[in-house]
Amino acid sequence: MGAEKKKLGVIVNPVAGLGGRVGLKGSDGTEIQQKALALGAVPQALKRTTQALEQVKGIDGLEIVTYPGEMGEDAARASEFEPKVIGSIEPGGTTAEDTRQAAREMLRLGVDLLLFAGGDGTARDVYNAVGAKLPALGIPAGVKIHSAVYATNPVSAGELTALYLKGRVDRLREAEVMDIDEEAVRQGTVSAKLYGYLKIPFRTSLVQNLKMSSPGEEASLASIAYDVVEKMEDGWLYIIGPGTTTRAITDELGLEKTLIGVDVVLNRELLAVDVNEVQLLNLLNERRAKIIVTLIGGQGCVFGRGNQQISPNVIKKVGRENIIVVSAPEKLYALGQRSLWVDTGDRDVDRMLSGYVRVVTGYNQRAVRKVSC
């Protein structure tokens, strides 16, 4: 592979992740996208694709094949490539069918790897278009990313792409494409479904695992909740991230948790429910705060998957020292020796969060785990 000129296909879902920081749980559908923009959402997919493409600039003779404008051309040119632009789109009105058509065209043109930016819905579109006929890899840019076809962050996506195109990684793994019903999610029900498999270049440290729960973890949640609640201090805001582990804490308080949203507790009472980034920043202008988050089972991600409301700006205001990570010991055990990790969208904040962290695993029980970015 190494001496041959390589052809990299690039597809960007420009609306991926729009709903994250504004608390909409996703970005599927025109109505949700318009609502997200009205709430001040800022598209992140172009920036994250550019971060990935920066890692492949050193490959001699690399040809980028992409779709026009916001579907890839803009990111390629921002990374100083002169891409081969194919197809046509309606600027500002791209659809899932555009993604599918772009993937089919890149299969026909024989790209060596298809690099796409989006979330679970984008992965589904790529799978529906090309299946396992074309090696592919995702740049994480969505809100909900259950699928195992994504790198841990944009830089990792670029690094793995470069390794594959240079012939230094030749292993392809069948990775799951999963997605959930966003409308059901907004009603508090999380149900993921397997749609198929994409073949991706694989290196353990660069690719995220499939999101999953760990058997037996439910039995540990009550003791975690009792520990956290016992140590809560009056006058402090407690920003409580999504998940069943954190819900056990509000259960202990006798409060109702937004399962996949972010809630705020003050003096053991709900102050705000299902908040977005702007609301959190406004609350932080008035009081000191702590953040309580759990990690994603099977993946180990602490920030950047499903809790984007707790944005880099929120994290900087709260401070690393005021972050409480909670996890059932079964969930940590299932990760083996893999580090926890973060992908907030701000590399400086990711580096600030890196290092070692104490994880609350039960009443007066702690585990120390490394966090990487």
N, C-alpha and C positions, 0 to 999 in steps of 0.2 A: 504493500500500500504506500509506503513512505515516499518513493520517488515519483509517483504519479501525480498529475495535477488533480486536485480535488474540487468537488462541486458540493456546496452546502446550501440546502434549501432552508429558507427562513420564513416563518409565518407568525405574525403578531395578531392576537385578538386585542384590538385597541381599547375595548371596554372592560377587559378582565380586571377584576378586583375593585371596580368602582364602588361597590357597596360596602367594602370592608370598614374603613375608618368612620363612615357615616352611619354604621350600625344596621345595614340592611341585609346582612347575612349572605349576600351574593350579588350577582349582576346579570342574571339571566332574564331576558325579556326587555323590550323597549321601554315599557312603563317604569320598571325598576331603574333602568339606566337613566332615564330622564329625571326621576325623583332623586337619584344619587347626585346628579349634576346640579340640581336645584338646591341641594343641601350643601353644595360646595366641594363635592368630591373632585379630586385631581387624578387624572389617569396616570397609572404607574407603569404600564406595560412597555412603553417605548424606552423609558429610563432603564428598566430591568433588562430589556433585550440588548441595549447598548452596553451595559455592564458585562453581559455574556460575550458579546462580539469583540470586546476589547481583548479578550483572552485568545482569540484566534488570529490576530493581526500579523503574527509572525510566521504564518504558514505561506511559503512561497507559492505564487500562482493560484491561490485559492479564489474560486469563483463563487460569488453569492448569487443565488437565484431566489427572487422574492416577488411578492405582490406589491402593487403601487402604494405610495403614501404611507398612511398609518398602519398598514398591514405588513410592513417590513422594510420598505424602501427608505423611509425616514430614519429608522434605526441604523440601517446599513450605512447610509451616507453620514450620519452623525459619528459613526465609527471609522470614517474615512475610507470606506469601500466604494467602488463604482459597480453597483450590482446589475445583474441582468434582470430587468423588470418584466414580468409577464402578467397576462390577465388584465382585468379592469374591475374597478369598484366604484361605488357611490360614496364619495368622501363624507364622513360623518354618519354614514348609514350602512355600515358593513353588517353582514349577517353570518349565521352559522353555515349557510350554504356557500358563502365566499370561502370560508376556511376549508370546507370539504373539497370545493373545486380547486383551490390552490394546492391542496395535498395531492389530488389526482394528477394535476399537471406536473408536479414535481416528481411523482412516480414515473410518469411518462418520459420526462426529460432525464431520468436516471441519476438524480442527485445521490451522493454517497451517504448523506445523513440529512434527515429532516429535523430542524431545530424549531420548536414552536413555543410561544409564550402565551400562557393563559392559566386556566384552572381545570377542574374536572370536566366541565362542559366542552372545553376546547379539546381535551384529550379524547373525549367521546367522538367529536367531529372528525378528528384525525384518524381514529380507529375505524370509524364507519367508512372513511374514504379509502384507506390503504391497508387496513388490517395489519397482518404481519409481513407484508410484501416489501416494506421499506424500513430500514433502521430509523428510529426516531428518538427524540429526547426532549423533555419539557423544561422550559424556564418557568419557575413558579411565579405567577403573577395574579392568581385568583384569590378568592376569599377562602373557599373550602377546597382543600386539596387532599382528598382521601387516596387518590391514585398513587401507584408506586412507579409511575413513568417519569417523575420529576426529579431533578437535581435538588440538593438541599437549599441552594440559593443561586442567584444568577451567575456569580463568579464560578461556582462549582460546575454549573452547566457549561460555561465557556471552557473551563479547564478540561472537563471530560470530553467535550467536542474536539478540542485540540489534540488530546491524547489519542482519540479514536482515528481522526483524520491522518495523524502522523504514524499510525500503525503500532502505537505503544499500548493500546488496549484493543484486543480483538475479540474479547468475550461479549456475546450478545445474550441478554437474559429476557425471557418472557416476563413482562411486568403487567400487573393488573390495572385495568382502566375501570375506575369506580365513579359513581355519581349518586347524588341524593336529590330528592324532590325538594326544591327550595321552598315551595309553598307550604309543604308539610313542616319543613324546618321552622318557618316563621310561626307556625302554630305550636312549636315545642317538641316535634317528633323528628328524630334523626334516624333515617333508614337508608343505608347505602346498598347499592346493587352493583353486582359485577356485570360489566358489559362486554368484556373481552380482554385481549392481551396485545400489547405492542412489544416489539423487540427493541430493546434499548442497550446501548453500550453500558457496561457495568463496572463500577469500582465502589466497594463498600462505603468508603469515607465520603463519596461525592453524591450518592443517590439516596433519597429518602425511602423508607420502608412504607408498606401498606399500613394505613391507620387501622388499629384493631384494639379491642378491649382484652384485658388479661383475666383469665378465669380465677374466681375466688377473691377478686379485689374488693367486692362489695362489703365483705366482712371487716375490712380495715378502715372503712370510711368514717364510722362513728367515732373511733378513737382519735383519728386525725382531726375531725371536727371539734371534739371536746378540747383537744390541746389548743387549737387556734382560738376558739371562743374564750377559753379561760384566760388567754394572754391579751385579749383585746383591750385597748386603752381608750378611755373616754376622751372626747375632743379630737380624735383622729378619724379621718375618712378611711374606710376600707373599700378599695376598688376590687371587686370580686369578679374574676374572669369566668368564661363559660366552662361547662362540663359537669359531669355527675359527681366528681370528687369535690368540687367547690360547692355544688348544691347541697352536699351533706352539711356544710358549714352553716348555710342559711336555714337548713332544716333544724339544726341544733338551736338556732336562735328563734325558731318558730316563725320564720319569714319565708315568703314564696320567692324562689329564684327563677330568673329568666334563663332557661337551660342553655341556650346558645347565644345569650347576650351578656352584657357587662352591667352589673348592678353596683350601687354604692350604699354602704352602711355607715351610719354615724350613731354612736352611743347605742349600738345594738338594735337600731331601728333602720328600716329602709329609708334612705334619703332620696334616691333616684333609681329608676329601673330602666333597663335596656338603653343605656346611654351611648352616645357617639363621642368621637374625639373632641369636638368643640365643646360639648357639655362637660366633659371631664376637665378640660383645660380651664373652663370658667369656674368649676368647683374648686380647682386647685389654687385659684387666686386667693381663696379665702382661708384654707386650712391646710395643715400637714396631712399627709396621706401615706398609706401603705397599699401595695398591690399584692393580691393573693391570686396565684395562677397555678394550674397544674400542667403537666406535660401530656402530649398526645401519645396514647398507647401504641406501641409498635414502631413509632417514629422517634420519640424523644424530643420533639420540638416544644419549646417553652413559649416563645413569642414569634408571631408571624404567620400562624396558621389558625384562622378562625377567631382570633382576638385582636385584629388590627385596630380596633377602637383604642386599645392601649398602645398608642402610637409612640414613635421615638420621642416626640416632644413631651408626651405624658410621662414616659419613663425618665427622661432627663429631669423633669420637675420633681418627681417623686424621689429619685435617687436609687442607685443600686442597693444601698444598705437597707432600704425599706421595701424590698421585694421579698415576699414569702412564697416559696415553691412548695407545693404539697403533692404527694403521690402515694398511692397504695404501694407497699413493698413489692407486691406481685408484679406491678407494672414496671418498676425499676429492674427487678430480676429478669423479666422477659427481654430487656434490652441487652443483657449480657455485658460485655465490656465496652459497648458503644457509648460515646459521649452524649450528653444532652446538647442541644444546639438552638440557635436563634437565627432568625432571618427577618429583622424588623423593617428592612428597606433603607436603613441608614447604617452604613458600614462602621462609622465611628461609634454609634450606639451598640452595634453588635460586638465590637471589640471591648467596649466598656463592660458589657455583660459577660464577657468570656472569663474563664478562670474556674475556680471551684466554688460551689454553692452548697449550703446545707439544705436538705430536703426533709420536710416534715413527713414522716412515714407512720406515725402513731402517737399515742400519748407519751410525751417525754422521750420520743424516739426520733433520731435523726440519721440520715445517710449523707455522706459527702460525695458529690458527683461533679465531674468536670463538665463545663459548658464551653462549646466551641462555636465558631461562626464560619 
